Amino acid sequence: MVSGEPVAPARVDAIDAYLCCVVDHGLNASTFAARVVASTGSDLVSAIVAGVGALKGPLHGGAPGPVLDMLDAIGRPERTRRWLLDELAAGRRIMGMGHRVYRVRDPRAAALERAATRLEASGLGGTRLSFARAVEREAEAVLAERHPDRRLRANVEFYTAVLLEAAGIPRSLFSPTFAVSRVAGWCAHYNEQRRRGRLMRPLSRYVGPTPTSTTDGSATV
């Protein structure tokens, strides 16, 4: 549908591998948003829209495109370390590295790297993969030097970018393609949450200054 013409089976297999890898991933930001809406008794479409709104954020579903921007900016393997150090010095994140849950390499990254390898072996995957691997190795080393107490490894977005580009998906459609898969997961979560039938109402804990009483009995901070 994206290309408007017949597509080689190897590219279809690559997209299938991607869609299977990202259909669900626990209570991530977008799934949690969809479940909160479902818990209010709202309709399925409203819950899915909430999920899409969360998925749009660059720290969630919007990350794969910037990974390719990073590879483009680095350009050549010998420029990798200097570019990464400059980004960190400027206070910017290295896209495609690190995860809120995993302290090891994201297992989905490994699955997508294998899918990209198969696509490249078919002769349809371009030549980006070897460069991406070199950047990943250097990024892991640089981040280990900068943050020795944290294990910042490749996440799902790193090889998502490489695989989707090789499969012929435009960068502007990376996040929508993510959503195509994740919608199935959101629908399952919606149904589960509606069957549960309880409103999700997380509590918060005040951590500001403690109010003190004045001589006239009024409170002040």
C-alpha positions in Angstrom: 0.0 0.0 0.0 2.9 2.4 0.7 4.7 1.8 -2.5 1.7 1.4 -4.8 3.3 -1.5 -6.6 4.1 -5.2 -6.0 6.7 -5.6 -3.2 9.4 -8.3 -3.0 8.6 -11.0 -0.5 11.8 -10.2 1.4 10.5 -6.7 2.2 7.1 -8.1 3.3 8.9 -10.5 5.6 10.9 -7.6 7.1 7.8 -5.5 7.8 6.1 -8.6 9.3 9.1 -9.2 11.6 8.9 -5.5 12.7 5.1 -5.6 13.3 5.4 -8.7 15.4 8.2 -7.3 17.5 6.4 -4.1 18.5 2.7 -5.2 18.8 2.8 -4.9 22.6 5.3 -4.1 25.3 3.6 -4.0 28.7 2.4 -0.7 30.3 4.5 1.6 28.2 3.4 5.3 28.0 0.9 4.9 25.1 -0.6 1.6 26.4 -1.0 3.1 29.8 -2.7 6.2 28.3 -5.1 3.9 26.3 -5.9 1.9 29.4 -6.6 5.0 31.5 -9.2 6.1 28.9 -10.7 2.6 28.7 -11.0 2.5 32.5 -13.3 5.6 32.4 -15.8 3.6 30.4 -15.0 5.6 27.2 -15.2 4.1 23.7 -12.5 2.2 21.9 -11.7 5.0 19.4 -11.1 7.5 22.2 -8.7 5.0 23.9 -6.8 4.5 20.6 -6.6 8.2 20.0 -5.0 8.6 23.5 -2.5 5.9 22.6 -1.6 7.7 19.4 -1.2 11.0 21.2 1.4 9.4 23.5 3.1 7.4 20.8 3.7 10.7 18.9 6.2 11.9 21.4 9.9 11.7 20.4 10.8 9.9 23.6 8.4 7.1 22.7 7.2 6.2 19.1 8.9 9.2 17.5 12.4 8.1 18.1 13.3 5.9 15.0 13.4 8.8 12.5 16.1 10.7 14.5 18.2 7.6 14.6 18.6 7.9 10.8 19.2 11.6 11.2 22.1 10.7 13.5 23.5 8.2 11.1 23.3 10.8 8.3 25.0 13.4 10.5 27.9 11.1 11.4 28.3 10.1 7.8 31.5 8.0 8.1 32.6 5.5 10.7 35.7 7.4 11.6 33.6 10.5 12.6 31.5 8.5 15.0 33.3 9.0 18.3 33.8 12.8 17.8 30.2 13.3 16.8 28.9 11.4 19.8 31.2 13.2 22.3 30.0 16.6 20.8 26.4 15.6 21.2 26.9 14.6 24.9 28.9 17.8 25.5 25.9 19.8 24.2 23.6 18.0 26.6 21.7 16.0 23.9 20.7 12.4 24.0 22.1 9.7 21.8 19.0 8.5 19.9 18.3 4.8 19.9 20.4 4.1 23.1 19.1 3.4 26.5 15.7 2.2 27.8 13.6 2.9 30.9 13.2 -0.8 31.6 16.1 -2.7 30.0 19.6 -2.6 31.5 20.8 -4.9 28.8 20.5 -4.6 25.0 16.9 -4.5 24.1 16.0 -8.0 22.9 13.8 -6.5 20.2 16.8 -4.7 18.8 18.5 -8.1 18.4 15.4 -9.5 16.6 15.2 -6.5 14.3 18.9 -6.6 13.5 18.5 -10.2 12.4 15.6 -9.2 10.2 17.7 -6.4 8.7 20.5 -8.9 8.1 18.1 -11.3 6.2 16.8 -8.4 4.1 20.4 -7.3 3.3 21.3 -10.8 2.3 18.4 -10.8 -0.2 20.1 -7.9 -2.0 17.3 -5.5 -1.0 18.6 -4.1 2.2 21.0 -1.5 1.1 24.4 -0.9 2.9 23.4 0.9 6.1 23.5 -2.1 8.4 27.3 -2.4 8.8 27.6 1.3 9.5 24.8 1.2 12.0 26.5 -1.7 13.9 29.7 0.4 14.0 27.9 3.4 15.4 26.1 1.2 18.0 29.4 -0.2 19.2 31.0 3.2 19.5 27.9 4.7 21.2 27.9 1.9 23.8 31.6 2.5 24.5 31.2 6.3 24.8 28.2 6.0 27.1 29.9 3.5 29.3 32.8 5.9 29.7 30.4 8.8 30.5 28.0 6.9 32.7 29.8 3.9 34.2 27.0 3.3 36.6 24.4 2.9 33.9 24.1 0.3 31.2 22.9 2.3 28.1 22.5 -0.2 25.3 20.7 -0.2 21.9 16.9 0.0 22.2 14.2 -1.0 19.8 14.3 2.2 17.9 18.0 1.8 16.8 17.4 -1.1 14.4 13.8 -0.1 13.7 15.2 2.8 11.8 17.6 0.7 9.8 15.1 -2.0 9.0 12.2 0.3 8.0 14.4 2.3 5.7 15.8 -0.8 4.1 12.2 -2.1 3.6 11.2 1.1 1.8 9.2 2.9 4.4 9.7 6.7 4.3 10.9 8.3 7.6 7.7 10.3 7.9 5.8 7.0 8.2 8.0 5.4 10.8 5.8 6.4 13.8 2.6 5.6 11.9 4.0 2.2 11.0 4.7 1.6 14.7 1.1 2.6 15.5 -0.2 0.1 12.9 1.2 -2.7 15.0 0.6 -1.2 18.4 -3.1 -0.6 17.7 -3.7 -4.3 17.9 -2.0 -4.4 21.3 -4.0 -1.4 22.5 -7.3 -3.0 21.4 -6.4 -6.1 23.5 -5.6 -3.9 26.5 -8.8 -1.9 26.0 -10.9 -5.1 26.1 -9.0 -6.4 29.2 -9.4 -3.0 31.0 -13.2 -2.8 30.2 -13.7 -6.4 31.5 -11.9 -5.3 34.7 -14.4 -2.5 35.1 -12.5 -0.3 37.5 -11.3 3.3 37.1 -7.6 3.7 37.0 -6.8 6.5 39.6 -3.1 6.6 40.5 -2.2 8.4 43.7 0.4 11.1 44.0 2.6 12.0 47.0 3.3 15.6 47.9 7.1 16.2 48.2 7.1 20.0 48.5 7.8 22.2 51.6 6.0 21.2 54.8 3.4 23.9 55.9 4.0 25.4 59.3 1.5 27.2 61.5 1.9 30.8 62.4 1.0 32.4 65.8 -2.5 33.3 64.5 -3.2 29.7 63.5 -2.9 30.2 59.8 -0.6 28.0 57.7 2.4 29.2 55.8 5.1 27.6 53.7 
